[in-house]
Amino acid sequence: MNVTQLSVFMENKPGHLQHVLKILADANINIITLTIAESSDFGILRMIVNDPPRAKKILHDASITCSTTDVLAIEIDDKPGALLRAIDTFARRSLNIEYMYAFTEKRGDKAVMIFRFDDIESAKKALSEEGYGIVKNIDIIGE
């Protein structure tokens, strides 16, 4: 049920993002959604791509530091207060969110959020008990 996220560590300098994106484009790797967390010197590009193992290998072969991580893609109602209700669920169960970002496409009338938890199995159990839809990797990448 988990979604595989590719994380790329890179210097925060002009051209570095372009270089990574070109390598992926040349390899016909499709980026489904992404976010960048940065500091003044370095950044982490987090992406959901159509072929994480192949993307990781291609980037490693190009001497780019990257890793894969399991994250959860969660459907929430696309209306005011829906994200707050999800966050309340996590807080009631003492689930720590390491980071989150929005998926770029909706699934029907639902928004999709990507979450990284320090305890992903407990998060899946809590979400399931609360009736949240967890989106499978195969549903995200469309294969």
matplotlib code that plots the C-alpha trace (Angstrom):
import matplotlib.pyplot as plt

x = [0.0, 2.9, 4.1, 7.7, 9.3, 12.6, 14.7, 17.6, 20.2, 21.7, 23.5, 21.3, 23.1, 21.9, 21.7, 21.7, 17.9, 18.1, 20.8, 18.8, 15.6, 17.5, 18.9, 15.4, 13.9, 16.6, 15.8, 12.0, 11.3, 8.0, 7.7, 4.2, 4.6, 7.5, 8.5, 11.8, 12.9, 15.9, 18.4, 20.9, 23.4, 21.6, 18.1, 16.2, 14.1, 11.4, 9.5, 7.0, 8.1, 6.8, 9.8, 11.6, 14.1, 15.2, 15.3, 17.4, 19.9, 20.2, 20.9, 23.4, 25.2, 25.4, 27.0, 23.9, 23.0, 19.5, 17.4, 13.9, 11.5, 8.0, 5.4, 1.6, -0.7, -4.0, -7.3, -9.1, -12.2, -11.4, -13.2, -12.3, -11.2, -10.6, -6.8, -7.3, -9.5, -6.7, -4.1, -6.4, -6.5, -2.7, -2.5, -5.0, -2.9, 0.5, 1.6, 4.5, 4.5, 8.0, 6.8, 3.9, 3.0, 0.1, -0.3, -0.8, -3.9, -7.3, -8.8, -12.5, -13.7, -10.8, -7.5, -4.5, -1.8, 1.6, 2.8, 6.0, 5.5, 8.1, 5.9, 4.2, 2.6, 0.8, -0.2, -1.8, -3.7, -5.0, -6.0, -7.8, -9.7, -10.8, -12.0, -9.4, -8.5, -4.9, -3.8, -1.6, 1.6, 0.2, -2.7, -0.4, 2.0, -0.8, 0.6]
y = [0.0, 2.4, 4.7, 4.8, 8.3, 9.2, 11.7, 13.5, 15.4, 18.3, 21.6, 24.7, 26.2, 27.2, 24.3, 21.4, 20.9, 21.2, 18.5, 16.0, 16.7, 16.2, 12.9, 11.7, 13.1, 11.5, 8.1, 8.6, 8.8, 10.6, 12.8, 12.4, 15.0, 16.7, 19.1, 20.7, 21.3, 23.6, 25.4, 28.0, 25.4, 22.2, 20.9, 17.7, 17.1, 14.6, 13.0, 10.3, 8.9, 6.2, 3.9, 4.6, 1.7, 2.6, 6.3, 5.6, 3.5, 6.1, 8.9, 6.8, 6.0, 9.7, 10.2, 11.9, 11.0, 9.7, 7.2, 5.7, 6.1, 4.7, 7.4, 7.2, 8.8, 9.6, 10.7, 13.5, 15.4, 18.4, 21.0, 23.3, 21.6, 18.2, 18.4, 19.6, 16.5, 14.2, 16.0, 15.7, 11.9, 11.8, 13.9, 11.8, 8.8, 10.5, 9.9, 12.2, 13.6, 14.1, 16.0, 16.2, 17.7, 17.8, 15.5, 17.5, 15.7, 15.0, 11.5, 12.2, 14.6, 13.8, 15.6, 13.5, 14.3, 12.6, 12.0, 10.7, 9.3, 8.1, 5.0, 4.2, 1.0, 2.7, 5.5, 3.0, 1.3, 4.6, 5.9, 2.6, 2.7, 6.3, 5.4, 7.3, 5.9, 5.1, 5.3, 2.4, 3.0, 1.4, 3.9, 6.8, 5.9, 4.7, 1.3]
z = [0.0, 0.5, -2.3, -3.1, -3.1, -4.6, -2.6, -4.3, -2.3, -4.2, -3.8, -3.9, -6.9, -10.4, -12.8, -10.3, -10.5, -14.3, -14.4, -12.4, -14.4, -17.7, -16.5, -15.7, -18.9, -21.0, -19.3, -20.0, -16.2, -15.6, -12.5, -11.1, -8.3, -6.5, -3.7, -2.8, 0.8, 0.8, 3.0, 1.8, 0.7, 0.0, -0.9, -1.0, -4.1, -3.2, -6.1, -7.0, -10.3, -12.6, -12.0, -8.7, -8.8, -12.3, -11.5, -8.5, -10.5, -13.2, -10.8, -8.8, -12.1, -12.6, -9.2, -7.7, -4.1, -3.9, -1.9, -1.9, 1.0, 1.7, 2.1, 2.3, -0.2, 1.5, 0.0, 1.9, 1.1, -1.1, 1.1, 4.0, 7.2, 5.7, 6.1, 9.7, 10.4, 9.1, 11.2, 14.2, 13.6, 13.7, 16.8, 18.7, 18.0, 18.6, 15.1, 14.1, 10.6, 9.3, 6.3, 3.8, 0.5, -1.9, -4.8, -8.0, -9.2, -7.6, -7.6, -8.3, -5.7, -3.3, -2.8, -2.3, 0.3, 0.6, 4.2, 5.6, 9.1, 11.6, 12.1, 8.8, 9.9, 12.9, 10.5, 8.1, 10.9, 12.3, 8.8, 8.0, 11.3, 10.7, 7.1, 5.1, 1.7, 1.2, -2.4, -3.7, -5.6, -8.7, -8.6, -8.4, -11.2, -13.4, -14.4]

ax = plt.figure().add_subplot(projection="3d")
ax.plot(x, y, z, "-o")
ax.set_aspect("equal")
plt.show()
